[in-house]
Amino acid sequence: MIACFRAIRKKMHLLLLPLFAVLLAACQPVSTGGANSGGPRIDPEAPVPVALLVPRGGTASDELLAKNLENAARLAMRDLDGVQIDLRVYGTAGNASTAASVAAQAVNEGAKIILGPVYGEAANAAGVAVASSGVNVISFSNNPTIAGGNVFVLGPTFANTANRLVSFAKRNGKDKMVVLHGQDLAGQLGRDAIVQAISANGATLAGTVDYALSQESVVAAVPRVKATIEGSGANALFLTTSSASALPLFAQLLPEAGIQSATTQYVGLTRWDIPAQTLELPGVQGGWFALPDTAASGAFSNRYTAAYGSDPHPLAGLAFDGIAAIGSLVKGGKSNALSGAALTQGAGFQGASGIFRLRRDGTNERALAVATIRDNRVVVLDPAPRGFGGAGF
C-alpha cells in the first residue's frame, strides 16, 4: 500500500474497502419478527448467559481479532455496575457452517443472546440456526443485507456514514453531488447508500460514475468525472473508495484533471485518516470524511491498552458496545430486557466510540464527527453528537 503512495502511477491491485468489505457478504436476512419478537425471558437478578462468537480457530489474523473481541467484551463487563454477565466464548473459525453450529450449541446451553460473529455469511448463518428459539444475534458485521429478523449489525454502515456527510454537506451549501464508485459489491452498496442519503436530505444527485477495480479503469474514469461535474454544475464529489484501493490514484489524478477542491468539495465514504500516510495525499487536503467520537474512541483505546498492553484491533470496540448495550438493558430489571423491542429502544447506548442505537430494521445509527484534512492533519469540523435528535442525526 505504501508503494502506491511512493509510485502512484505504477501498476497496482485494487482491493475492497478495509474494515467494510471484510465483513460484507451478499446474504438475505431471516424474518423472525425482529424488533417485534418477545425474545427469551431472563432473570435480571441472576447472571445472564451471553454467547460471544469470535473467529477463533481461523487464520492468524482471525485469532488476533478473536482475542481482541473477547478482551473488549470483558473490559466492558467491568462497567456494568452490579449487572452480572455469564460470558461464554465460542470459536467460529471464521466460517458460516461452524458459526451456525456453535450458535445452536450456545442456545441449547442456555444463551439468551448472541454477540457476533464477525463475517456477514457467518452472522446470517447464526441467525438462521437460532431463529426458532427467538434469540437475537447482535453481529459485528456491517452488512445491511443480513440485517433484519433476529439479526442486528453493529458494524458502522455505509448508510449511517453517507447520511451524516450528506446532511453536513447540504447544510454547508454543497448540495449537488456526483458519486464516484467501484463496480464491486462494496462500491455498489456505497453508491446506493449515498444516493439514498441525497434523496433523504433534499440534496441533488448530479450523476454517478463507475469504474472497474483496475488501474486502467480508474484512469479512464477521471475524464468522465470531470465531464459529469462540468455538465451538471455539481459542487461536490462523493468517493466510495479507500486508501487501500483507488483513493491514492484518484487523489492525484482528479486534481491534475482540474477538479479542484476550491470549487468541488471532495467527500469520502471511508476513513481518510487511516493509515496515517493517507493524510499526505494532495488530493485529500480539504476533503470531508466521517469518524467516530474522538474523545470516546481515545478513552476506549487508552483503557484497552492499559488493561492488555497493546492497542485494540479496529473492530474490538464492537464487542465492548454489545456488552454495554446488554448491561444497560439488563440493569432495568425487566425479564424481556433482551427482546427486539428492548434492543431498539430510541435512547441508544454509550459505546466504545460514542453513542449508538439499533434500528428496527436490524441496522444501526452511530454518532459520527465530520472532519477535514489541513496540512496533513485531521481537523474536526463538526463534533459527534452526544445524544440522538440533534443536527448530526
N, C-alpha and C positions, 0 to 999 in steps of 0.2 A: 504494500500500500504506500509506504514512504517513497518507493521508487517512482510511483505515479506523481508525487509532488516534485521530485527532482527532475524527472524527464517525462513531462506530462503528455507529450505527443507520441511517445513510444507505444508500441502495441501493448494493450492491457486486456485483462479478462474482467468483464463487468460482473459484479456479484449482486446478490439480492440485498435488501436492506437489513443491516445488522440489528439485532435485538428485536426485529419485527419479523422478517421473513423466516427466521429460525423457528418461529412459533406458528407460522401460517400453514394451513392445510385446508384444501377445499372439501369441507365436510358439512353435512347438514345437521342442525340441532335436533335433539329428541324432544318431542312435545309431550310433557308430563304435567302441565299445569303451571310450572314455574312459580312466579310471584303469587299465584292464587292457590298454590298447594299448601296443605297443612304442615307437611313435613313431620319428622319423628318428634315425639314428645321427649323432654329432658327433665331431669331433676336438677334445678339450678343450685341446690344446696350440696349436691354431690359432684365429684369430678366428672366433667363432661368428656366422653371419649371422642377425640378428634383424630382422623386419619390424615397423615401428611404423605402424599405420593410424590416421590422425588426420583430423578433418573439414575439412582444408584444401580450399579451393575452394568452400566453402559460404557461409553468411551471415557478416556481420562478427563476430558473436559466436562463430561456429564457427571463424573464422580465429584469433581471440584464444585460444580453447580449444586449437586445434591447436598454436599456438606454445608455450603453457604446457606442454602434454603433452610436446612434444619437448624443451623446456628441462629439465623434471624428469627425463626419461629420461637425458639427458646428464649431469645433476647426479649421478644415481645411479651412472653409469659411473665417476665419479671415485673411488668407494669400493670398487672390485672387486678390489683387491689382486692384480694380476697377471693376472686373467681378462680376455681380450680380446673385446669385442663389436663386431661389424661392424653398426652400426645403419643400417638402410635405411628411410627415411621415405616413406610413400605417402599421397596425399590421397584421401579417400573422398567429398568434397563433402557429407558427412552423409547419403548415401542408400545404400540396400541394393544396388542394381544395381552401382554403382561399387565398393562395398566388396567384392562378390563378384569383380568383375573384377580389382581390384588385389591381392586375396588370392591368386588363382590366379597372377597375374603374379609375385608375390613368391616363391611356392613354386617356380615354374618357374625363377626367377633364383637359387634356392638357399637361401631362408629355411628355417631349421629350426624356427622357432616364430614365432607372430604375436602381437603385443601390440596390443590394440584390436580393432575400433573402439569408439566410444562408444555409439551408439544400439542398442537391442535388435534391431531388424529388420536393421540392417546387420551386427551381430555374428553373428546367426543365418545370414545370407546368406554371410558369410565362412566360417563353419564348414562349410556345405554345399559351398561351392566347393572346399575343400581336404580334405574328409573322406577321399577315396580315397587321399590321399598319407600319411595318418596324422599330419599336422602338427597340433599343438594350437593352439587360439586362446584366449588369455587376454584376454578382452574387458574394457572399462571399464564395461560395463553393470552394473546391479544387479538385472536382471530374472530371477528364478529360473525362469521358464517357458522360457527359452532355454538354461538350463544343462543339461549332460549330453553324453554322447558326447565329441567333441573340443572342446567349447566350455565354458570356465570363465568365471565372472563375478567380477570384482574389486571391483565397487561394493558399498558397505555394504547389506546386505539387511534387509528387514523382519524376517525370521525371527531373525537374529542379534540385532538390537536388542530384539525382543519377548522373546526368551529371557532376555537379560541383565536386563531390567527386571522380568519376572515372577518370576524367581528371586530377585532382590533383595527384591521386594515380599513374596513368600512368607516369606522369612527374617525379615522385619520385621513380620509379623503382618497384612499386608494381602493376604489370600488369597481374597477373594470379590469377583470383578470383573465390572463391566459394561463392555461395549465399545461406544463411540460412533464410528460410521464413515460415510463418504460412500458413495453408491451407485455411484460411478465405479470404474474398474479399480483405481486406487491404493487407494481406500478398501476395496474388497473383498479385495485382496491383503493389506492391512494387517490387516484383521479376521481373515482366515484365519491369518495368522502369530501373532497374539495368542492366538487360540483354541487353536492347536496348542501354543503355549508354556504356556498354562494347564494343558492336559492333561498335558504332559510334566513339569511341575514339581509336579504334585499339588495345584494350586490349584482353585478352583471358578469356573466360568463362571456368573455370576448373571443374564446376559441380554445381548442386543445391541439397539442402537437405530440405525437408519439414517436418512439424510436425503439429499435431492437437493441438487445444487450451486446453490442459490438462497437468498436471504436469507429468503424466506418459509418454506422448508422447514426451515432452521436454527432459526428462531424456534419453529416448530411442534414441533421435536424436543425442546425443553427440558422441557416438562411430561411428555413420555413418558420422558425420562431420569429425572426426579425420581420418577415413579411406579414405574419399574423398580427403582430403588435402594431406595425405601421398602418396596416389596413383597417384595424378596428379602433385605433386610438386608445389602446389599453394602457393603464398606468401601473400595472403590477404583473409580475411573472411568478407563478407558483410552481416550484420544482418538487417532485416526489422523491428524487434520488438522494443518496447519501455519500459521505466521504469515502466509503469503501466501494462505491460503484462509480457512477458517471459524474458526480459533483466536481471533482478536481478538473476534469476536462471541460465541462460546461463553464466552470468558474473562470477559465482562461478564454475560451472561445467566444462566449457571449459578449463580454465587454469589448473584445477585439473586433467583433462584428458591428459595434456601435450601439449596443443595447446598454446604456449607462444607467447606473442606479440613481442618478440625479433626476431622471425623468421616468424611469421604470423601476418600481420598487421590487427587489428580489425577495421572495418569501420561501422558506424551506419547510417541508413537512417533517424532516428528520432533524436530529440534534446536530447543529453545525459547530458545536464546541467539542465534539468527540470524533477522533482523537485530537489532541491539542494542536497537531500540525495543520488541521483544517483552518484554524484561525489565521494562518499565514497566507491563505489563498487570496489573491487580489480581488477576485470576483465576489467573495462573500462579505467584503467590507461594506458595512451599511445595510446588509441584509437582515431580515427578521426571521426568527425561529422561536419555538416554544421550548420551555424546560420546566421541570418541577420546581416547587418552592425551594429556593436555595438554602434558606435557614433550616427548614425541616430536614432536607437531604443531608446537609452538613452535619447536623446534630446526630442523625442516624449513623452516618459514616463514622463519626468520631466514637460513638458508643460501641459500634461493632468492632472497630479497631482496638479499642481499649479492652474489650472482652475477649477477643480471639487473636489479637496480634497481627492481623492482616486487614487489608482493605476489603470491603464486601464486594461480591460479584454484582454487576449492574442489575441483576434480577432478584437479588437476595431480599430486597425490600418488599417484594410481593408477598413473601411468606410472613413477614412482620405484619403487613397490612391485614392478611387473612386472620391471624390470631387476634390482632387488635379489634377487628370487627366482631369476631365471635365473642371475645371477652366483654366488649361493650354491651352486646345484646344479652348475654347470659346474666350480666350484672343486674339487669332489670328485673330478674326474678320470675320470669314467665316461663311456663312449660313449653310454649310454642315459640321460644326465642330464636330458633333456627329455621323457621318456616320461610318460604319465599317472600311472604308479605313483610316479615320482620327484617329480612336481609335487605330489602329495597326501601326501607324507611327513608324519608326525604332528608333528614338532618345529616346523614352521612357519618363518616368516621374519620378520626385522626390517624394518619398512617405515616410511614417512613419518609414520604416525600410530600407531605401536606394532606389536605382533606380530600376525601374521595367518597363516592357513593355508588352503589349498584343500582342499575336500572331494571325496570320490569321486563325489558326485552333481553336481559342477560348480559348486556354490555355495562360499561361504567363511565362515570364522569370524574375527572380529576382536575384539581385546581392547578393551573399552569401559569407561569410567568411568560411574558413576551420579552425577548432580548434582541440586541443587535450586536454587531462586531465593529469596534472602533479601534484603530491602531493595533490590530491583532489581539484585542482584549474583549471579553464579554461585558456588555453593559445592559443591565435590566431596564427596560423602558416602562413596563407595567407589571408590578409585582403580582404574584399568585394570590388570588382571593383567599381570605381566611374563613369564609362562610359561603353557603350557597345562596344564590339570588342576586348577587352583585353583577357588575359590568362584565367580569370575566366569565360569566355563565349566561 
